[in-house]
Amino acid sequence: MTGLDAAGCQAARAGFAERTALDLTAVRALETADRTHTLWTDADRAWASRAAAEVVGEGGSLQAFLAERARLALARLGERFKALPRAVRALCWRPWLGTVIVVGAFAAGVAIDRIGDSQRINVLAPPVLTLLAWNLAVYALLAIRFVTSYGDAAPPGPLRRAVTSLAGGLRKPLGAGELGTALANFASDWSRIVAPLYAARAARILHLAAALLASGLLAGLYLRGMVFEYRASWESTFLDAGNVRGLLASALAPGAALTGMAVPAAEALAAIRAPAGENAARWLHLMAANVALVVIVPRVLLALFAWCVERHRATHLPIALAEPYFQRLLTGFAGGPARVHVVPYSYAVPPTATAGLERLIARAFGAGATLTIGPPVSYGGEDTPVTVPASGHAGSVVALFNATATPEREAHGAFLTAVVTRLAPGGTLIALVDESAFNARWGDAAARRDERRHAWRELCAQQRVPLGFVDLAALAADAADGAAELAAAAAAIDRLLTEASR
């Protein structure tokens, strides 16, 4: 990481609170999508950084600086683009939907007014036994997923995805132009960042809903049992009293152990076979105890566990501060302007290319970036010491080549190796090939250009150095097409720096 001390590196690995992460993601999406800096100018960006630094003070943490800058930027951006605050609100979690699901589950349980015929309980019939079987199947599935996906993020099931989609609002906002692109990127980035948190939140809601569905079922049974007499019986085409006794003894064992009420013997069960029956009080108690032990208590414990996971994730959402976008902001706050050192190889950089390089570095690294162009290393001089920033002054180093040269492993490859060995800890190295002279000599010779680019890509891939191609003379132009090329080149620099930091 460029220009950050140990404390800064530690902060870069830390997570952010949910609201702060949402603001950071929204502002980052707009600033990176606005490549031409027309929606959010350089002056706006500088103001946001300066104002945030003043608020947090010199002793403020890097995280506090980023959070304050995002808050200030989002407030100003919201005044200009009303769609941005709406998009932020649309992607926030809707807590009321969880309440609706949980309350609705309890109401659904209460509304189930019969287990068999009216005022008659068939002790073999759903929904109580079906409820138990379904919850046991869920526990088995959770156990299997835990074992098979231990240490990995298991994909959420259909119910969790449905709850997340409804309550999390993970729908891409509509829009056109760079603002529309920014909003779409924001929705995509946020859904990726927040997915583990929303999965835990949906799990908590679903576990509570299952517990309250069972509680509502029992509450409805007992409430109706106060004013109606339920009669218990059973009927079956294939089972006799002995089979039914064995089945019920296994299914209702937890409730029997809790209440101390044993399942009646086969003779007693034979006596209540339909159309006969008996008062269903003891069966209701057995079923209620069974449901409490098998459904309600485990589901509440699972909801509590999901809540703990949710609480942790809600305050530790991961933001990749190693990305060039955040590194530029953090370097400007903690270590002053970014430092970029260019080392040309067998290339005397002409004034027009130098002007284009200065514009590119200012756009990619910020207007306050410090650019140093070292003396060219002569062809065959790769064994001589290469001038790069001294140790302790980590920065970005750019190895600059001329596209008219044919890349050679013994020369250009050896030069890259020498630069890597001299690179300060925490520094990053990327390679740029200037195609200014190549384009001036061969013009639109696409086949020749592709062949030359392929050779450069092979060389840099062998050296594991990220590579980009630029026309520095074109970047020096003030025309509209030059501005577009400058924006594209700056975006390419971001990608190269991201690759180099991995």
C-alpha positions as CSV (number, residue, x, y, z in Angstrom):
1,M,0.0,0.0,0.0
2,T,1.3,3.4,-0.9
3,G,2.2,5.9,1.7
4,L,0.5,4.1,4.6
5,D,2.2,3.2,7.9
6,A,1.5,0.0,9.9
7,A,-1.6,1.6,11.5
8,G,-2.9,2.5,8.1
9,C,-2.4,-1.0,6.8
10,Q,-4.3,-2.4,9.8
11,A,-7.2,0.0,9.2
12,A,-7.2,-1.0,5.6
13,R,-8.0,-4.6,6.6
14,A,-10.7,-3.6,9.0
15,G,-14.5,-3.6,8.2
16,F,-17.0,-0.8,8.3
17,A,-20.4,-0.4,9.8
18,E,-23.3,-1.0,7.5
19,R,-24.4,2.6,6.9
20,T,-20.8,3.8,6.4
21,A,-20.1,1.0,4.0
22,L,-23.2,1.9,2.1
23,D,-22.1,5.5,1.8
24,L,-18.6,4.5,0.7
25,T,-19.9,2.2,-1.9
26,A,-22.2,4.8,-3.3
27,V,-19.6,7.6,-3.6
28,R,-17.0,5.2,-4.9
29,A,-19.4,4.0,-7.7
30,L,-20.1,7.6,-8.8
31,E,-16.5,8.8,-8.6
32,T,-15.1,5.8,-10.6
33,A,-17.9,5.8,-13.2
34,D,-17.5,9.6,-13.8
35,R,-14.3,9.1,-15.8
36,T,-14.6,12.5,-17.5
37,H,-15.0,14.3,-14.1
38,T,-18.1,16.2,-15.3
39,L,-20.6,15.0,-12.7
40,W,-18.2,15.3,-9.8
41,T,-15.3,17.6,-10.7
42,D,-11.7,17.6,-9.5
43,A,-12.5,20.6,-7.3
44,D,-15.5,18.7,-5.8
45,R,-13.2,15.7,-5.0
46,A,-10.5,17.9,-3.5
47,W,-13.2,19.8,-1.4
48,A,-14.6,16.5,0.0
49,S,-11.1,15.3,1.0
50,R,-10.1,18.6,2.5
51,A,-13.3,19.0,4.5
52,A,-13.3,15.5,5.8
53,A,-9.6,15.9,6.9
54,E,-10.6,19.1,8.8
55,V,-13.5,17.4,10.5
56,V,-11.5,14.3,11.7
57,G,-8.4,16.3,12.5
58,E,-4.7,15.1,12.3
59,G,-5.3,12.4,14.9
60,G,-8.3,11.0,13.1
61,S,-8.2,7.4,11.9
62,L,-8.2,6.5,8.2
63,Q,-11.6,4.8,8.6
64,A,-13.0,8.0,10.2
65,F,-11.7,10.1,7.3
66,L,-13.2,7.8,4.7
67,A,-16.5,7.7,6.5
68,E,-16.7,11.5,6.9
69,R,-15.6,12.1,3.3
70,A,-18.3,9.7,2.0
71,R,-21.0,11.4,4.1
72,L,-20.0,14.9,2.9
73,A,-19.7,13.8,-0.7
74,L,-23.1,12.0,-0.6
75,A,-24.8,15.0,0.8
76,R,-23.5,17.3,-1.9
77,L,-24.1,14.8,-4.6
78,G,-27.6,14.2,-3.4
79,E,-28.3,18.0,-3.9
80,R,-27.4,17.7,-7.6
81,F,-28.7,14.2,-8.4
82,K,-31.9,13.3,-6.7
83,A,-31.6,9.8,-8.1
84,L,-28.6,9.0,-5.9
85,P,-30.3,9.4,-2.5
86,R,-33.2,7.4,-3.8
87,A,-30.9,4.6,-4.9
88,V,-29.2,4.6,-1.5
89,R,-32.6,4.4,0.3
90,A,-33.8,1.7,-2.1
91,L,-30.9,-0.6,-1.3
92,C,-31.2,-0.2,2.5
93,W,-32.6,-3.1,4.4
94,R,-36.3,-2.8,5.2
95,P,-36.6,-3.9,8.8
96,W,-40.4,-3.7,8.8
97,L,-40.6,-6.7,6.4
98,G,-39.0,-8.9,8.9
99,T,-41.5,-7.9,11.5
100,V,-44.3,-8.6,9.0
101,I,-43.0,-12.1,8.3
102,V,-42.6,-13.0,11.9
103,V,-46.0,-11.6,13.0
104,G,-47.6,-13.2,9.9
105,A,-46.1,-16.6,10.8
106,F,-47.6,-16.5,14.3
107,A,-51.0,-15.4,12.9
108,A,-50.8,-18.3,10.4
109,G,-50.1,-20.7,13.2
110,V,-53.1,-19.5,15.2
111,A,-55.3,-19.6,12.2
112,I,-54.8,-23.3,11.7
113,D,-58.0,-24.4,13.3
114,R,-58.0,-28.1,12.9
115,I,-55.7,-31.1,13.0
116,G,-58.2,-33.5,11.5
117,D,-62.0,-33.4,11.5
118,S,-63.7,-30.6,13.3
119,Q,-63.1,-31.0,17.1
120,R,-61.4,-34.3,16.5
121,I,-57.7,-34.9,16.5
122,N,-56.3,-37.6,14.4
123,V,-53.0,-38.3,16.3
124,L,-51.4,-39.6,13.1
125,A,-52.5,-36.7,10.9
126,P,-50.7,-33.3,10.1
127,P,-49.9,-30.6,10.7
128,V,-48.1,-31.3,14.0
129,L,-46.2,-34.4,12.8
130,T,-45.6,-32.7,9.4
131,L,-44.3,-29.7,11.3
132,L,-41.9,-31.9,13.2
133,A,-40.7,-33.8,10.1
134,W,-40.2,-30.5,8.2
135,N,-38.1,-29.0,10.9
136,L,-36.0,-32.1,11.4
137,A,-35.3,-32.1,7.6
138,V,-34.2,-28.4,7.9
139,Y,-31.8,-29.3,10.7
140,A,-30.4,-32.1,8.7
141,L,-29.8,-29.9,5.7
142,L,-28.2,-27.2,7.9
143,A,-25.9,-29.8,9.4
144,I,-24.9,-31.1,6.0
145,R,-24.2,-27.7,4.6
146,F,-22.2,-26.8,7.7
147,V,-20.0,-29.9,7.3
148,T,-19.6,-29.7,3.5
149,S,-19.1,-25.9,3.4
150,Y,-17.2,-25.3,6.6
151,G,-15.0,-22.2,6.2
152,D,-16.7,-21.3,2.9
153,A,-19.6,-19.0,2.3
154,A,-22.5,-21.3,1.5
155,P,-25.0,-19.9,-1.0
156,P,-28.4,-19.0,0.6
157,G,-31.4,-21.1,0.0
158,P,-34.5,-20.0,-1.9
159,L,-36.3,-18.7,1.2
160,R,-33.3,-16.7,2.3
161,R,-32.9,-15.3,-1.2
162,A,-36.6,-14.3,-1.3
163,V,-36.4,-12.5,2.0
164,T,-33.2,-10.8,1.0
165,S,-34.6,-9.7,-2.3
166,L,-37.8,-8.3,-0.6
167,A,-36.2,-6.7,2.5
168,G,-32.8,-5.7,1.0
169,G,-34.1,-4.1,-2.2
170,L,-31.3,-5.5,-4.3
171,R,-32.7,-4.2,-7.6
172,K,-30.6,-2.2,-10.0
173,P,-31.8,1.4,-10.2
174,L,-32.6,2.7,-13.7
175,G,-30.7,5.6,-15.3
176,A,-28.9,6.8,-18.3
177,G,-25.4,8.0,-19.0
178,E,-22.6,8.0,-16.5
179,L,-25.0,8.5,-13.6
180,G,-27.0,5.5,-14.7
181,T,-23.8,3.5,-14.9
182,A,-22.8,4.7,-11.5
183,L,-26.1,3.6,-10.0
184,A,-26.0,0.2,-11.6
185,N,-22.4,-0.3,-10.4
186,F,-23.5,0.8,-6.9
187,A,-26.3,-1.7,-6.8
188,S,-24.0,-4.5,-8.1
189,D,-21.1,-3.7,-5.7
190,W,-23.4,-3.3,-2.7
191,S,-25.2,-6.6,-3.3
192,R,-21.9,-8.4,-3.4
193,I,-20.5,-6.7,-0.2
194,V,-23.7,-7.0,1.8
195,A,-24.7,-10.5,0.7
196,P,-23.2,-12.4,3.8
197,L,-24.9,-9.9,6.2
198,Y,-28.2,-10.1,4.5
199,A,-28.0,-13.9,4.5
200,A,-27.5,-14.0,8.2
201,R,-30.3,-11.4,8.7
202,A,-32.7,-13.5,6.5
203,A,-31.7,-16.6,8.5
204,R,-32.6,-14.9,11.8
205,I,-36.0,-13.9,10.4
206,L,-36.8,-17.3,9.0
207,H,-35.8,-19.1,12.2
208,L,-37.9,-16.8,14.3
209,A,-40.8,-17.2,11.9
210,A,-40.6,-21.0,12.2
211,A,-40.6,-20.7,16.0
212,L,-43.6,-18.4,16.0
213,L,-45.5,-20.4,13.5
214,A,-45.2,-23.4,15.9
215,S,-46.0,-21.2,18.8
216,G,-49.1,-19.8,17.1
217,L,-50.2,-23.4,16.2
218,L,-50.0,-24.4,19.9
219,A,-51.6,-21.2,21.1
220,G,-54.6,-21.7,18.7
221,L,-55.0,-25.3,19.9
222,Y,-55.0,-24.4,23.6
223,L,-57.3,-21.4,23.1
224,R,-59.8,-23.4,21.2
225,G,-59.4,-26.3,23.7
226,M,-60.7,-23.9,26.4
227,V,-64.1,-23.7,24.8
228,F,-64.4,-26.8,22.8
229,E,-63.7,-30.4,23.7
230,Y,-61.2,-32.0,21.3
231,R,-61.6,-35.8,20.9
232,A,-58.5,-37.8,20.1
233,S,-58.6,-40.9,17.8
234,W,-56.8,-42.4,14.9
235,E,-57.5,-44.3,11.8
236,S,-55.4,-46.1,9.2
237,T,-55.8,-48.5,6.3
238,F,-52.5,-50.2,6.8
239,L,-51.4,-49.8,10.5
240,D,-52.7,-51.6,13.5
241,A,-52.6,-50.5,17.1
242,G,-49.1,-51.9,17.7
243,N,-47.7,-50.2,14.7
244,V,-49.3,-46.9,15.7
245,R,-47.9,-47.2,19.2
246,G,-44.4,-47.7,17.9
247,L,-44.6,-44.8,15.5
248,L,-46.0,-42.4,18.1
249,A,-43.6,-43.5,20.8
250,S,-40.7,-42.6,18.5
251,A,-42.2,-39.4,17.2
252,L,-43.4,-38.1,20.6
253,A,-40.4,-39.3,22.7
254,P,-39.1,-35.8,23.4
255,G,-42.5,-34.6,24.6
256,A,-43.0,-37.7,26.7
257,A,-39.6,-37.2,28.4
258,L,-40.4,-33.6,29.2
259,T,-43.9,-34.1,30.5
260,G,-43.5,-37.6,32.0
261,M,-46.6,-38.7,30.1
262,A,-46.0,-41.9,28.3
263,V,-47.7,-42.8,25.0
264,P,-50.6,-45.2,25.8
265,A,-50.1,-48.9,25.3
266,A,-51.3,-50.7,22.2
267,E,-54.5,-51.8,23.9
268,A,-55.4,-48.3,24.9
269,L,-54.8,-47.1,21.4
270,A,-56.9,-49.8,20.0
271,A,-59.7,-48.6,22.2
272,I,-59.7,-45.1,20.6
273,R,-59.5,-46.2,17.0
274,A,-62.1,-44.3,15.0
275,P,-65.0,-43.9,15.4
276,A,-64.2,-44.2,19.1
277,G,-62.1,-41.6,20.9
278,E,-61.1,-39.9,24.1
279,N,-60.5,-36.5,25.6
280,A,-57.5,-35.1,23.7
281,A,-55.9,-33.2,26.6
282,R,-52.9,-35.6,27.2
283,W,-52.3,-35.7,23.4
284,L,-52.3,-31.9,23.2
285,H,-49.8,-31.8,26.1
286,L,-47.5,-34.4,24.4
287,M,-47.7,-32.6,21.1
288,A,-47.1,-29.2,22.6
289,A,-44.0,-30.5,24.5
290,N,-42.7,-32.2,21.4
291,V,-43.1,-29.1,19.3
292,A,-41.5,-26.9,22.0
293,L,-38.4,-29.2,22.2
294,V,-38.0,-30.1,18.5
295,V,-39.1,-26.8,16.9
296,I,-39.4,-23.8,19.2
297,V,-36.3,-24.1,21.3
298,P,-33.9,-25.1,18.5
299,R,-35.3,-22.4,16.2
300,V,-34.9,-19.7,18.8
301,L,-31.3,-20.9,19.4
302,L,-30.6,-20.8,15.7
303,A,-32.1,-17.3,15.5
304,L,-29.9,-16.2,18.4
305,F,-26.8,-17.6,16.7
306,A,-27.8,-15.9,13.4
307,W,-28.4,-12.6,15.3
308,C,-24.8,-12.8,16.7
309,V,-23.4,-13.4,13.3
310,E,-25.5,-10.6,11.9
311,R,-24.4,-8.2,14.6
312,H,-20.7,-8.9,13.8
313,R,-21.1,-8.7,10.1
314,A,-23.2,-5.4,10.4
315,T,-20.1,-3.7,11.9
316,H,-17.4,-5.5,9.9
317,L,-18.5,-5.1,6.3
318,P,-15.4,-5.6,4.1
319,I,-14.3,-2.8,1.9
320,A,-11.3,-3.4,-0.3
321,L,-9.2,-0.4,0.8
322,A,-6.2,-1.8,-1.2
323,E,-7.9,-0.7,-4.4
324,P,-6.3,2.3,-6.1
325,Y,-9.4,4.5,-5.5
326,F,-9.1,4.2,-1.7
327,Q,-5.3,4.2,-1.7
328,R,-5.3,7.6,-3.4
329,L,-7.7,9.0,-0.8
330,L,-5.8,7.5,2.1
331,T,-2.4,8.5,0.8
332,G,-3.6,12.1,0.4
333,F,-4.8,12.1,4.0
334,A,-2.1,10.1,5.8
335,G,0.9,10.5,3.7
336,G,0.5,13.5,1.5
337,P,0.1,13.4,-2.3
338,A,0.7,10.2,-4.2
339,R,4.3,9.7,-5.4
340,V,4.8,8.3,-8.9
341,H,8.2,7.5,-10.3
342,V,8.6,6.9,-14.0
343,V,11.7,5.0,-15.2
344,P,12.0,5.0,-19.1
345,Y,13.9,2.2,-20.7
346,S,15.8,3.1,-23.9
347,Y,13.4,5.9,-24.5
348,A,14.0,9.7,-24.4
349,V,10.6,10.9,-23.6
350,P,9.6,13.8,-25.9
351,P,7.9,16.9,-24.5
352,T,4.5,16.0,-25.9
353,A,4.6,12.6,-24.3
354,T,5.8,14.1,-21.1
355,A,2.8,16.5,-21.1
356,G,0.5,13.6,-21.7
357,L,2.1,11.6,-19.0
358,E,1.7,14.5,-16.5
359,R,-2.0,14.7,-17.4
360,L,-2.5,11.0,-17.1
361,I,-0.8,10.8,-13.6
362,A,-2.8,13.8,-12.4
363,R,-6.1,12.1,-13.5
364,A,-5.2,8.6,-12.3
365,F,-3.6,9.6,-8.9
366,G,-5.1,13.0,-8.2
367,A,-4.2,16.5,-9.0
368,G,-1.7,16.7,-6.2
369,A,0.3,13.7,-7.2
370,T,4.1,14.1,-7.4
371,L,5.5,12.8,-10.7
372,T,9.2,12.2,-11.1
373,I,10.6,11.0,-14.4
374,G,14.0,9.4,-13.9
375,P,16.8,9.4,-16.4
376,P,16.3,6.8,-19.2
377,V,18.1,3.5,-18.8
378,S,20.1,2.9,-21.9
379,Y,19.6,-0.3,-23.9
380,G,21.9,-2.9,-22.5
381,G,22.3,-0.9,-19.3
382,E,19.8,-3.0,-17.3
383,D,22.6,-4.4,-15.1
384,T,23.5,-0.9,-13.8
385,P,21.6,0.2,-10.7
386,V,18.1,1.5,-11.5
387,T,17.0,4.7,-9.8
388,V,13.7,4.1,-8.0
389,P,12.3,5.6,-4.7
390,A,14.5,4.7,-1.8
391,S,13.3,2.2,0.8
392,G,10.9,3.7,3.2
393,H,9.4,5.9,0.5
394,A,7.0,3.4,-1.1
395,G,5.1,4.6,-4.1
396,S,4.0,3.6,-7.6
397,V,6.8,3.0,-10.1
398,V,6.0,3.0,-13.8
399,A,8.4,1.3,-16.2
400,L,7.9,3.2,-19.5
401,F,8.7,1.7,-22.9
402,N,8.5,2.8,-26.5
403,A,6.2,0.7,-28.7
404,T,8.6,1.0,-31.6
405,A,11.0,-1.2,-29.8
406,T,10.8,-5.0,-30.1
407,P,10.6,-6.4,-26.5
408,E,13.4,-8.7,-25.6
409,R,13.6,-10.9,-22.5
410,E,17.4,-10.4,-22.1
411,A,17.0,-6.6,-22.3
412,H,13.5,-5.3,-21.4
413,G,12.8,-8.4,-19.2
414,A,16.1,-8.0,-17.3
415,F,15.3,-4.3,-16.8
416,L,11.9,-5.2,-15.2
417,T,13.6,-7.7,-13.0
418,A,16.1,-5.0,-11.9
419,V,13.3,-2.6,-11.0
420,V,11.4,-5.2,-9.0
421,T,14.5,-6.0,-6.9
422,R,15.0,-2.3,-6.2
423,L,11.3,-1.6,-5.4
424,A,10.7,-0.4,-1.8
425,P,8.4,-2.5,0.4
426,G,4.8,-1.6,-0.2
427,G,5.6,-0.1,-3.6
428,T,3.8,-1.1,-6.8
429,L,5.2,-1.6,-10.3
430,I,3.3,-1.3,-13.5
431,A,4.5,-1.2,-17.1
432,L,3.3,1.3,-19.8
433,V,4.1,1.1,-23.5
434,D,3.8,4.5,-25.2
435,E,2.4,4.1,-28.7
436,S,2.9,7.7,-29.8
437,A,5.9,7.2,-32.1
438,F,4.4,3.9,-33.3
439,N,1.1,5.5,-34.3
440,A,3.0,8.4,-36.0
441,R,5.1,6.0,-38.0
442,W,2.6,3.3,-39.0
443,G,-0.8,5.0,-38.4
444,D,-3.7,2.6,-38.6
445,A,-1.6,-0.6,-39.1
446,A,-3.8,-2.7,-36.8
447,A,-2.2,-6.0,-37.6
448,R,1.3,-4.7,-36.9
449,R,0.0,-3.0,-33.7
450,D,-1.7,-6.2,-32.5
451,E,1.5,-8.2,-33.2
452,R,3.6,-5.8,-31.2
453,R,1.2,-5.7,-28.3
454,H,1.1,-9.4,-28.2
455,A,4.9,-9.5,-27.8
456,W,4.8,-7.0,-25.0
457,R,2.1,-8.9,-23.2
458,E,4.0,-12.1,-23.3
459,L,7.1,-10.4,-21.9
460,C,5.3,-8.7,-19.0
461,A,3.3,-11.8,-18.3
462,Q,6.5,-13.7,-17.8
463,Q,7.8,-11.0,-15.5
464,R,4.4,-10.8,-13.7
465,V,4.2,-7.1,-14.2
466,P,0.8,-5.5,-15.1
467,L,1.0,-3.9,-18.6
468,G,-1.0,-1.1,-20.3
469,F,-0.8,0.7,-23.7
470,V,-1.2,4.5,-24.0
471,D,-0.7,7.2,-26.6
472,L,0.9,9.9,-24.5
473,A,0.9,12.4,-27.3
474,A,-2.9,12.0,-27.8
475,L,-3.4,12.4,-24.0
476,A,-1.7,15.8,-24.1
477,A,-4.4,17.1,-26.4
478,D,-7.2,19.3,-25.0
479,A,-9.8,18.2,-27.6
480,A,-12.8,16.2,-26.6
481,D,-11.4,13.0,-28.0
482,G,-8.2,13.6,-26.0
483,A,-10.3,14.0,-22.9
484,A,-12.1,10.7,-23.6
485,E,-8.8,8.9,-24.1
486,L,-7.5,10.4,-20.9
487,A,-10.4,9.1,-19.0
488,A,-10.0,5.6,-20.5
489,A,-6.3,5.6,-19.8
490,A,-6.8,6.7,-16.2
491,A,-9.3,3.8,-15.7
492,A,-6.7,1.4,-17.2
493,I,-4.2,2.7,-14.7
494,D,-6.6,1.9,-11.9
495,R,-7.0,-1.7,-13.2
496,L,-3.2,-2.1,-13.4
497,L,-2.6,-0.8,-9.9
498,T,-5.3,-3.1,-8.6
499,E,-3.6,-6.1,-10.3
500,A,-0.2,-5.0,-9.0
501,S,-1.4,-4.7,-5.4
502,R,-2.7,-8.3,-5.3
